[in-house]
Amino acid sequence: MTWLLIILPALMAGLIQGMTGFGAVIIMMIFFPSILPMTQAAGIGGIIMLPSEIALALHYRHDFKIKRVLPALVVYAAVATWSVQLGKVLDTHVLRLMLGVLLIALCIYFLVSKNADSRHYPWYVAILFMIISGFFSGLFGIGGPLMALYFLSLSKSMPEYLANVQGFFLFDGLYITSIRVVSGILVARLVPYILAGMLAGVIGTMVASRLSSRWDLATIKPWIYRFIGLAGLYYLFF
């Protein structure tokens, strides 16, 4: 059962990532905390998609703008470093409640805000995005949606957006993973789970790339968001 709760969510996460461009860790964090402590679940979820992020970052490297990514990464990483340590001392019940609220908020946000990815955000909203995303990334590995919106609002083309957002996620993933290793959250006994999850995630992403031309993304996305909301209700009440 443990292996199924690693492999199947990672496979599903790869499919979601391939269809929507984000959300892999959100899907994994629906299932992983049922078999692992919250901090380790977040650590595994954060590292499983690294191979896909590396491949995408290399593919779009010519459109990557370090001056745009670096300031956001500094703010984001500073907050995430603090919240990683916070996650080690917070009560598990409190963490589950926070995760539930976050998932429900994400569900409502994406269902209600139809044009969220086409807005240009002022600097203070952008900084708030970085702080909120860094905080929840450190706790749960879920920091992608708001940062994706931030980079999308600044990009003039899809290659530029993908280059910056995947480069950001890659640097963030490597940094936060190293923090979790040094902090004793990610340990050697978790390596088999990580490798199995990486393989499943890559397979899911490959399958999604083949099927995406047949699916209507506008129809699929609302159901993904509703599923995230149901998961949030589960963590709030069970």
Summary of the structure (lengths in Angstrom):
residues: 238
radius of gyration: 16.5
end to end distance: 19.5
largest distance: 46.8
contacts: 830
relative contact order: 0.21
helix: 85%
strand: 0%
